[in-house]
Amino acid sequence: MDTCVSAVQHLRRMRGGSQSHLLRASDGAHYVTKFMNNPQHVRVLANEMLATNLGLRLGLPMPRVEVIDVSDRLIENTDDLRVEVAGASIPCSSGRQLASLYAGGMATAGITFVAAHFDGSGDDGVTEVKCYDSDAYAYEECEPVAHEASDLQEHFEALVPYGYENDAGGFGDVVLDVHKRKITVERNDRFEDYSTTTYEV
């Protein structure tokens, strides 16, 4: 985690024992933020950071994790930025906290599908991940909308079927249905059919 974003707005509390909060950050994205003084101890932040980094190294689809800076001013001016510890309600700690990218932020922005197309017949490979606000997704039949999704590129590429470049080259899509929170991988294989005739001349 080399970057640090700043919290600019509190959106709502989240469920769970760590009593995390959903914050909008300076990069425009929404993050589920766990605070240093959460009731489950600061070690849950270290555990999540370790598990996420390990999952990313293994090529698993994991949400991006950032360090987020939460100012004293935001906490002082937001009544809901509190945690319950030992029966007492106390303000969340300020400074640097742990934040996980919230996929639900796409739904808030009207995004319905996120997709990457792959084709092994030429030099196309895997296309850039793009976002859509259509009722259904079909490659080259829907117009993408402007929404930052480059952080998902690596995760989508990890889901592309192995060996799709074999034979005449397979093609298909990796598609995230934002509302259903379900990823579908569709692969189509091409095969070259031919017949052999042998004769003497």
GROMACS elastic network, one bead per residue, 0.5 to 0.9 nm:
[ bonds ]
;  ai    aj funct       b0    kb
    1     4     6  0.78345   500
    1    49     6  0.89686   500
    1    65     6  0.70344   500
    1    66     6  0.58382   500
    1    67     6  0.68787   500
    2    66     6  0.80537   500
    2    67     6  0.82735   500
    3    66     6  0.66651   500
    3    67     6  0.67820   500
    3    68     6  0.86804   500
    4    66     6  0.63170   500
    4    68     6  0.54628   500
    4    69     6  0.68707   500
    4    96     6  0.83790   500
    5    25     6  0.62629   500
    5    26     6  0.59008   500
    5    27     6  0.67862   500
    5    66     6  0.72865   500
    5    67     6  0.65535   500
    5    69     6  0.61792   500
    5    70     6  0.89959   500
    6    24     6  0.85954   500
    6    25     6  0.53930   500
    6    26     6  0.52230   500
    6    27     6  0.80169   500
    6    67     6  0.85706   500
    6    68     6  0.53526   500
    6    70     6  0.62048   500
    6    71     6  0.79658   500
    6    96     6  0.89056   500
    7    10     6  0.77961   500
    7    23     6  0.62556   500
    7    24     6  0.59408   500
    7    26     6  0.61699   500
    7    31     6  0.89021   500
    7    68     6  0.64358   500
    7    69     6  0.60169   500
    7    70     6  0.52508   500
    7    71     6  0.73730   500
    7    74     6  0.79830   500
    8    23     6  0.73246   500
    8    24     6  0.58139   500
    8    25     6  0.53026   500
    8    26     6  0.61209   500
    8    70     6  0.79948   500
    8    71     6  0.86637   500
    8    74     6  0.73868   500
    9    22     6  0.88516   500
    9    23     6  0.56811   500
    9    24     6  0.51133   500
    9    25     6  0.70138   500
    9    74     6  0.74841   500
    9    78     6  0.88412   500
   10    13     6  0.85232   500
   10    21     6  0.74899   500
   10    22     6  0.64268   500
   10    24     6  0.64468   500
   10    74     6  0.80812   500
   10    75     6  0.89616   500
   10    78     6  0.72709   500
   10    80     6  0.81167   500
   10    81     6  0.74819   500
   11    21     6  0.75651   500
   11    22     6  0.54451   500
   11    23     6  0.54635   500
   11    24     6  0.69229   500
   11    30     6  0.87471   500
   12    21     6  0.59556   500
   12    22     6  0.53587   500
   12    23     6  0.74154   500
   12    80     6  0.77426   500
   12    81     6  0.87023   500
   13    19     6  0.72279   500
   13    20     6  0.64265   500
   13    22     6  0.60752   500
   13    80     6  0.75480   500
   13    81     6  0.80300   500
   14    19     6  0.63866   500
   14    20     6  0.54370   500
   14    21     6  0.52271   500
   14    22     6  0.64820   500
   14    32     6  0.76629   500
   15    18     6  0.82207   500
   15    19     6  0.64181   500
   15    20     6  0.72108   500
   15    21     6  0.85432   500
   16    19     6  0.55697   500
   16    20     6  0.71980   500
   17    20     6  0.81414   500
   17    38     6  0.85214   500
   17    39     6  0.73510   500
   17    40     6  0.68132   500
   18    34     6  0.67627   500
   18    35     6  0.81310   500
   18    38     6  0.55219   500
   18    39     6  0.60215   500
   18    40     6  0.55608   500
   18    41     6  0.82372   500
   18    44     6  0.80456   500
   18    83     6  0.86718   500
   19    33     6  0.89779   500
   19    34     6  0.72034   500
   19    35     6  0.83195   500
   19    38     6  0.65572   500
   19    39     6  0.75571   500
   19    40     6  0.87329   500
   19    82     6  0.86612   500
   19    83     6  0.63365   500
   19    84     6  0.79399   500
   20    32     6  0.63583   500
   20    33     6  0.53109   500
   20    35     6  0.68764   500
   20    38     6  0.78113   500
   20    83     6  0.84021   500
   21    31     6  0.81280   500
   21    32     6  0.56784   500
   21    33     6  0.52323   500
   21    34     6  0.67917   500
   21    35     6  0.85104   500
   21    81     6  0.74836   500
   22    30     6  0.67086   500
   22    31     6  0.55941   500
   22    33     6  0.60472   500
   22    99     6  0.89677   500
   22   102     6  0.80434   500
   23    29     6  0.85280   500
   23    30     6  0.56238   500
   23    31     6  0.53514   500
   23    32     6  0.64949   500
   23    33     6  0.67796   500
   23    99     6  0.87670   500
   24    27     6  0.82556   500
   24    28     6  0.64349   500
   24    29     6  0.59031   500
   24    31     6  0.63444   500
   25    28     6  0.54991   500
   25    29     6  0.57217   500
   25    30     6  0.61491   500
   25    31     6  0.71584   500
   25    68     6  0.78026   500
   26    29     6  0.75098   500
   27    30     6  0.86850   500
   29   101     6  0.72645   500
   29   102     6  0.77423   500
   29   105     6  0.67850   500
   29   106     6  0.86945   500
   29   148     6  0.88614   500
   30   100     6  0.84960   500
   30   101     6  0.62071   500
   30   102     6  0.54848   500
   30   103     6  0.80123   500
   30   104     6  0.80440   500
   30   105     6  0.55666   500
   30   106     6  0.88070   500
   31    65     6  0.86818   500
   31    66     6  0.86188   500
   31    68     6  0.87055   500
   31    99     6  0.54476   500
   31   100     6  0.52249   500
   31   103     6  0.86360   500
   31   105     6  0.82649   500
   32    98     6  0.82847   500
   32    99     6  0.54101   500
   32   100     6  0.51443   500
   32   101     6  0.64262   500
   32   102     6  0.59568   500
   33    68     6  0.78467   500
   33    97     6  0.68376   500
   33    98     6  0.56513   500
   33   100     6  0.64881   500
   33   101     6  0.88650   500
   34    37     6  0.86119   500
   34    38     6  0.69832   500
   34    44     6  0.86281   500
   34    45     6  0.69652   500
   34    97     6  0.63133   500
   34    98     6  0.53710   500
   34    99     6  0.63529   500
   34   100     6  0.85382   500
   35    38     6  0.53792   500
   35    42     6  0.77203   500
   35    45     6  0.79603   500
   35    83     6  0.88430   500
   35    92     6  0.64608   500
   35    93     6  0.62887   500
   35    94     6  0.82074   500
   35    96     6  0.83490   500
   35    97     6  0.53488   500
   35    98     6  0.66857   500
   35    99     6  0.88083   500
   36    39     6  0.89732   500
   36    41     6  0.73044   500
   36    42     6  0.50959   500
   36    43     6  0.86185   500
   36    44     6  0.89531   500
   36    45     6  0.74726   500
   36    92     6  0.79821   500
   36    93     6  0.63137   500
   36    94     6  0.85463   500
   36    96     6  0.82972   500
   36    97     6  0.62818   500
   36    98     6  0.80826   500
   37    40     6  0.82526   500
   37    41     6  0.66584   500
   37    42     6  0.64725   500
   37    83     6  0.79436   500
   37    85     6  0.86639   500
   37    91     6  0.89990   500
   37    92     6  0.66448   500
   37    93     6  0.60193   500
   38    41     6  0.58011   500
   38    42     6  0.67932   500
   38    44     6  0.87910   500
   38    83     6  0.65325   500
   38    84     6  0.81032   500
   38    85     6  0.76024   500
   38    92     6  0.77443   500
   38    93     6  0.86186   500
   39    42     6  0.83715   500
   39    83     6  0.74649   500
   39    84     6  0.70720   500
   39    85     6  0.54977   500
   39    86     6  0.80456   500
   40    43     6  0.78067   500
   40    44     6  0.66742   500
   41    44     6  0.61772   500
   41    45     6  0.81949   500
   42    45     6  0.56720   500
   42    46     6  0.71518   500
   43    46     6  0.50314   500
   43    47     6  0.60850   500
   43    48     6  0.85849   500
   44    48     6  0.60880   500
   44    49     6  0.85127   500
   45    48     6  0.52416   500
   45    49     6  0.61627   500
   45    50     6  0.86053   500
   45    97     6  0.82315   500
   45    98     6  0.62567   500
   46    49     6  0.51104   500
   46    50     6  0.61116   500
   46    51     6  0.85509   500
   46    98     6  0.87385   500
   47    50     6  0.51844   500
   47    51     6  0.60631   500
   47    52     6  0.85029   500
   48    51     6  0.50820   500
   48    52     6  0.59367   500
   48    53     6  0.84578   500
   48    65     6  0.89220   500
   48    98     6  0.86788   500
   49    52     6  0.52600   500
   49    53     6  0.61536   500
   49    54     6  0.85297   500
   49    65     6  0.72390   500
   49    98     6  0.79667   500
   50    53     6  0.53006   500
   50    54     6  0.60895   500
   50    55     6  0.85653   500
   51    54     6  0.51192   500
   51    55     6  0.60746   500
   51    56     6  0.86281   500
   52    55     6  0.50591   500
   52    56     6  0.61683   500
   52    57     6  0.86425   500
   52    62     6  0.64582   500
   52    63     6  0.76945   500
   52    64     6  0.80344   500
   52    65     6  0.73849   500
   53    56     6  0.51432   500
   53    57     6  0.62665   500
   53    58     6  0.87054   500
   53    62     6  0.86800   500
   53    65     6  0.85255   500
   54    57     6  0.51648   500
   54    58     6  0.63367   500
   54    59     6  0.88032   500
   54    60     6  0.87805   500
   55    58     6  0.50489   500
   55    59     6  0.63320   500
   55    60     6  0.51793   500
   55    61     6  0.75039   500
   55    62     6  0.65849   500
   56    59     6  0.50029   500
   56    60     6  0.54686   500
   56    61     6  0.69971   500
   56    62     6  0.63370   500
   56    63     6  0.89412   500
   56   154     6  0.88862   500
   56   155     6  0.80216   500
   57    60     6  0.75316   500
   59    62     6  0.85035   500
   59   154     6  0.79798   500
   59   155     6  0.67391   500
   59   157     6  0.89178   500
   59   158     6  0.56817   500
   59   159     6  0.83853   500
   60   155     6  0.66733   500
   60   158     6  0.71376   500
   60   159     6  0.83163   500
   61   152     6  0.83040   500
   61   154     6  0.83813   500
   61   156     6  0.74090   500
   61   158     6  0.76446   500
   61   159     6  0.80620   500
   62    65     6  0.87003   500
   62   152     6  0.89073   500
   62   155     6  0.72496   500
   63   100     6  0.61574   500
   63   101     6  0.55493   500
   63   102     6  0.74393   500
   63   103     6  0.78527   500
   63   151     6  0.87959   500
   63   152     6  0.82624   500
   63   155     6  0.89834   500
   64    99     6  0.84113   500
   64   100     6  0.57948   500
   64   101     6  0.52811   500
   64   102     6  0.86400   500
   64   151     6  0.71173   500
   64   152     6  0.82784   500
   65    98     6  0.72523   500
   65    99     6  0.56394   500
   65   101     6  0.62242   500
   66    97     6  0.85485   500
   66    98     6  0.62908   500
   66    99     6  0.51750   500
   66   100     6  0.63393   500
   66   101     6  0.77478   500
   67    96     6  0.61581   500
   67    97     6  0.57716   500
   67    98     6  0.51516   500
   67    99     6  0.59422   500
   67   100     6  0.87654   500
   68    95     6  0.79391   500
   68    96     6  0.54585   500
   68    97     6  0.53374   500
   68    98     6  0.61740   500
   68    99     6  0.60014   500
   69    94     6  0.74684   500
   69    95     6  0.51262   500
   69    97     6  0.63030   500
   69    98     6  0.88437   500
   70    73     6  0.84389   500
   70    74     6  0.68872   500
   70    75     6  0.75216   500
   70    93     6  0.81027   500
   70    94     6  0.52267   500
   70    95     6  0.51133   500
   70    96     6  0.63147   500
   70    97     6  0.72157   500
   71    74     6  0.53715   500
   71    75     6  0.66182   500
   71    76     6  0.87298   500
   71    94     6  0.55888   500
   71    95     6  0.60658   500
   71    96     6  0.87580   500
   72    75     6  0.52350   500
   72    76     6  0.60352   500
   72    77     6  0.85727   500
   72    93     6  0.82702   500
   72    94     6  0.55153   500
   72    95     6  0.76002   500
   73    76     6  0.50948   500
   73    77     6  0.61007   500
   73    78     6  0.85265   500
   73    94     6  0.89279   500
   74    77     6  0.52602   500
   74    78     6  0.60280   500
   74    81     6  0.84851   500
   74    94     6  0.87010   500
   75    78     6  0.52193   500
   75    79     6  0.74545   500
   75    80     6  0.84961   500
   75    81     6  0.59134   500
   75    82     6  0.82307   500
   75    91     6  0.69675   500
   75    92     6  0.69292   500
   75    93     6  0.80622   500
   75    94     6  0.71324   500
   76    79     6  0.73145   500
   76    81     6  0.84053   500
   76    91     6  0.80747   500
   77    81     6  0.88067   500
   78    81     6  0.56617   500
   78    82     6  0.86467   500
   79    82     6  0.71363   500
   79    91     6  0.83438   500
   80    83     6  0.86150   500
   80    91     6  0.84957   500
   81    90     6  0.86952   500
   81    91     6  0.60950   500
   81    92     6  0.57190   500
   82    89     6  0.63368   500
   82    90     6  0.53981   500
   82    93     6  0.85857   500
   83    88     6  0.82003   500
   83    89     6  0.56980   500
   83    90     6  0.55948   500
   83    91     6  0.63257   500
   83    92     6  0.60079   500
   84    87     6  0.61147   500
   84    88     6  0.54742   500
   84    90     6  0.63968   500
   84    91     6  0.88561   500
   85    88     6  0.52957   500
   85    89     6  0.63838   500
   85    90     6  0.72304   500
   86    89     6  0.84410   500
   90    93     6  0.88625   500
   91    94     6  0.87048   500
   93    96     6  0.86747   500
   93    97     6  0.83153   500
   94    97     6  0.78205   500
   99   102     6  0.88687   500
  101   104     6  0.88967   500
  101   105     6  0.84075   500
  102   105     6  0.56932   500
  102   106     6  0.81206   500
  103   106     6  0.57903   500
  103   107     6  0.75616   500
  103   178     6  0.75883   500
  103   181     6  0.85539   500
  104   107     6  0.51464   500
  104   108     6  0.65246   500
  104   109     6  0.88169   500
  104   178     6  0.74501   500
  104   179     6  0.81852   500
  104   181     6  0.89001   500
  105   108     6  0.50039   500
  105   109     6  0.63620   500
  105   110     6  0.88257   500
  105   111     6  0.86982   500
  106   110     6  0.63859   500
  106   111     6  0.51348   500
  106   112     6  0.76561   500
  106   131     6  0.89088   500
  106   147     6  0.84354   500
  106   178     6  0.72046   500
  107   110     6  0.50288   500
  107   111     6  0.51679   500
  107   112     6  0.65347   500
  107   178     6  0.64300   500
  107   179     6  0.67963   500
  108   111     6  0.73957   500
  109   147     6  0.84598   500
  110   132     6  0.85165   500
  110   133     6  0.60438   500
  111   114     6  0.76110   500
  111   131     6  0.64382   500
  111   132     6  0.56640   500
  111   134     6  0.80525   500
  111   145     6  0.82788   500
  111   147     6  0.83076   500
  111   178     6  0.70358   500
  111   179     6  0.87800   500
  112   131     6  0.76894   500
  112   132     6  0.59376   500
  112   134     6  0.64549   500
  112   135     6  0.72020   500
  112   136     6  0.81255   500
  112   137     6  0.88365   500
  112   176     6  0.83709   500
  112   177     6  0.62180   500
  112   178     6  0.52324   500
  112   179     6  0.65034   500
  113   130     6  0.84741   500
  113   131     6  0.59156   500
  113   132     6  0.51364   500
  113   133     6  0.65661   500
  113   134     6  0.74681   500
  113   135     6  0.86050   500
  113   136     6  0.77652   500
  113   137     6  0.68302   500
  113   175     6  0.67443   500
  113   176     6  0.55470   500
  113   178     6  0.56180   500
  113   179     6  0.83008   500
  114   129     6  0.68659   500
  114   130     6  0.57068   500
  114   132     6  0.61959   500
  114   133     6  0.89931   500
  114   137     6  0.88210   500
  114   149     6  0.82699   500
  114   174     6  0.83134   500
  114   175     6  0.57547   500
  114   176     6  0.50266   500
  114   177     6  0.68459   500
  114   178     6  0.72882   500
  115   128     6  0.84959   500
  115   129     6  0.55600   500
  115   130     6  0.55739   500
  115   131     6  0.65580   500
  115   132     6  0.80953   500
  115   137     6  0.83488   500
  115   139     6  0.87222   500
  115   156     6  0.80749   500
  115   173     6  0.66864   500
  115   174     6  0.55144   500
  115   176     6  0.61788   500
  115   177     6  0.88040   500
  116   126     6  0.67686   500
  116   127     6  0.56791   500
  116   128     6  0.60994   500
  116   130     6  0.64996   500
  116   139     6  0.89666   500
  116   153     6  0.81362   500
  116   156     6  0.68747   500
  116   157     6  0.80254   500
  116   160     6  0.89958   500
  116   172     6  0.86319   500
  116   173     6  0.56826   500
  116   174     6  0.53377   500
  116   175     6  0.66836   500
  117   125     6  0.83488   500
  117   126     6  0.58390   500
  117   127     6  0.53972   500
  117   128     6  0.78143   500
  117   129     6  0.78947   500
  117   139     6  0.72877   500
  117   160     6  0.89834   500
  117   171     6  0.75018   500
  117   172     6  0.58136   500
  117   174     6  0.64682   500
  117   175     6  0.85616   500
  118   124     6  0.72135   500
  118   125     6  0.54800   500
  118   127     6  0.61630   500
  118   157     6  0.88791   500
  118   160     6  0.74226   500
  118   164     6  0.83352   500
  118   170     6  0.79845   500
  118   171     6  0.53200   500
  118   172     6  0.54903   500
  118   173     6  0.60451   500
  118   174     6  0.80871   500
  118   187     6  0.88091   500
  119   122     6  0.71400   500
  119   123     6  0.81037   500
  119   124     6  0.59248   500
  119   125     6  0.53498   500
  119   126     6  0.66443   500
  119   127     6  0.85161   500
  119   164     6  0.75248   500
  119   165     6  0.74742   500
  119   169     6  0.67045   500
  119   170     6  0.58753   500
  119   172     6  0.66603   500
  119   173     6  0.88400   500
  120   123     6  0.71663   500
  120   124     6  0.68654   500
  120   125     6  0.57556   500
  120   126     6  0.84607   500
  120   163     6  0.87863   500
  120   164     6  0.58802   500
  120   166     6  0.74002   500
  120   168     6  0.75781   500
  120   170     6  0.53200   500
  120   171     6  0.61578   500
  121   124     6  0.76794   500
  121   125     6  0.83443   500
  121   164     6  0.89453   500
  121   165     6  0.66724   500
  121   166     6  0.86286   500
  121   167     6  0.86618   500
  121   168     6  0.58851   500
  121   170     6  0.67583   500
  121   171     6  0.77975   500
  121   190     6  0.85465   500
  122   125     6  0.74009   500
  122   165     6  0.86642   500
  122   169     6  0.77576   500
  124   127     6  0.69719   500
  125   165     6  0.83480   500
  126   129     6  0.86405   500
  126   157     6  0.69751   500
  126   160     6  0.81847   500
  127   130     6  0.86057   500
  128   150     6  0.78014   500
  128   153     6  0.68641   500
  129   149     6  0.65359   500
  129   150     6  0.66718   500
  129   152     6  0.70870   500
  129   153     6  0.57166   500
  129   156     6  0.75912   500
  130   144     6  0.61195   500
  130   145     6  0.75642   500
  130   146     6  0.82407   500
  130   147     6  0.77920   500
  130   148     6  0.83478   500
  130   149     6  0.68006   500
  130   150     6  0.84331   500
  131   143     6  0.88303   500
  131   144     6  0.54525   500
  131   145     6  0.57353   500
  131   146     6  0.71671   500
  131   147     6  0.63089   500
  131   148     6  0.81708   500
  131   149     6  0.72999   500
  132   135     6  0.88597   500
  132   136     6  0.88616   500
  132   137     6  0.77189   500
  132   142     6  0.72899   500
  132   143     6  0.68068   500
  132   145     6  0.54928   500
  132   146     6  0.85179   500
  132   147     6  0.87024   500
  133   136     6  0.84683   500
  133   137     6  0.89904   500
  133   142     6  0.87633   500
  133   143     6  0.84535   500
  133   144     6  0.74851   500
  133   145     6  0.69366   500
  134   137     6  0.67344   500
  134   142     6  0.69606   500
  134   143     6  0.81394   500
  134   144     6  0.87189   500
  136   142     6  0.82703   500
  137   141     6  0.76382   500
  137   142     6  0.64889   500
  137   175     6  0.81351   500
  138   141     6  0.53660   500
  138   142     6  0.62121   500
  138   173     6  0.89659   500
  139   142     6  0.66349   500
  139   172     6  0.86092   500
  139   173     6  0.77220   500
  140   143     6  0.74567   500
  144   147     6  0.87231   500
  148   151     6  0.79506   500
  149   152     6  0.56199   500
  149   153     6  0.72618   500
  150   153     6  0.53248   500
  150   154     6  0.82440   500
  151   154     6  0.70676   500
  151   155     6  0.81015   500
  152   155     6  0.53011   500
  152   156     6  0.61871   500
  152   157     6  0.86348   500
  153   156     6  0.53010   500
  153   157     6  0.61556   500
  153   158     6  0.86472   500
  154   157     6  0.52012   500
  154   158     6  0.62739   500
  154   159     6  0.89831   500
  155   158     6  0.51520   500
  155   159     6  0.67461   500
  156   159     6  0.52327   500
  156   160     6  0.67460   500
  156   174     6  0.66019   500
  156   175     6  0.85287   500
  157   160     6  0.52801   500
  157   161     6  0.88518   500
  157   174     6  0.84131   500
  158   161     6  0.81946   500
  159   162     6  0.84972   500
  159   174     6  0.71293   500
  159   185     6  0.75333   500
  160   164     6  0.79117   500
  160   172     6  0.86936   500
  160   173     6  0.79714   500
  160   174     6  0.68151   500
  160   185     6  0.74105   500
  160   187     6  0.85996   500
  161   164     6  0.59731   500
  161   185     6  0.80430   500
  161   186     6  0.89059   500
  161   187     6  0.73368   500
  162   165     6  0.81912   500
  163   166     6  0.54517   500
  163   169     6  0.85745   500
  163   170     6  0.82471   500
  164   167     6  0.84249   500
  164   169     6  0.58940   500
  164   171     6  0.68663   500
  164   187     6  0.78975   500
  164   188     6  0.85551   500
  164   189     6  0.73913   500
  165   168     6  0.72898   500
  165   170     6  0.59350   500
  165   171     6  0.84071   500
  166   169     6  0.52257   500
  166   170     6  0.70837   500
  166   189     6  0.86162   500
  166   190     6  0.88577   500
  167   170     6  0.78988   500
  167   189     6  0.82448   500
  167   190     6  0.70212   500
  167   191     6  0.62293   500
  167   192     6  0.76098   500
  168   189     6  0.76878   500
  168   190     6  0.52272   500
  168   191     6  0.54924   500
  168   192     6  0.64023   500
  169   188     6  0.88145   500
  169   189     6  0.64879   500
  169   190     6  0.57849   500
  169   191     6  0.78800   500
  170   187     6  0.67008   500
  170   188     6  0.53462   500
  170   190     6  0.55418   500
  170   191     6  0.87295   500
  171   186     6  0.82348   500
  171   187     6  0.57835   500
  171   188     6  0.52255   500
  171   189     6  0.65158   500
  171   190     6  0.80503   500
  172   185     6  0.74904   500
  172   186     6  0.52023   500
  172   188     6  0.57931   500
  172   189     6  0.86938   500
  173   184     6  0.79863   500
  173   185     6  0.58638   500
  173   186     6  0.53521   500
  173   187     6  0.68656   500
  174   183     6  0.70373   500
  174   184     6  0.59002   500
  174   186     6  0.65594   500
  174   187     6  0.87682   500
  175   182     6  0.82562   500
  175   183     6  0.55180   500
  175   184     6  0.52316   500
  175   185     6  0.63803   500
  175   186     6  0.82839   500
  176   179     6  0.88969   500
  176   180     6  0.84740   500
  176   181     6  0.68258   500
  176   182     6  0.57771   500
  176   184     6  0.64819   500
  176   185     6  0.89156   500
  177   180     6  0.54938   500
  177   181     6  0.55393   500
  177   182     6  0.53501   500
  177   183     6  0.62417   500
  177   184     6  0.79736   500
  178   182     6  0.70842   500
  178   183     6  0.86533   500
  179   182     6  0.80468   500
  180   183     6  0.87300   500
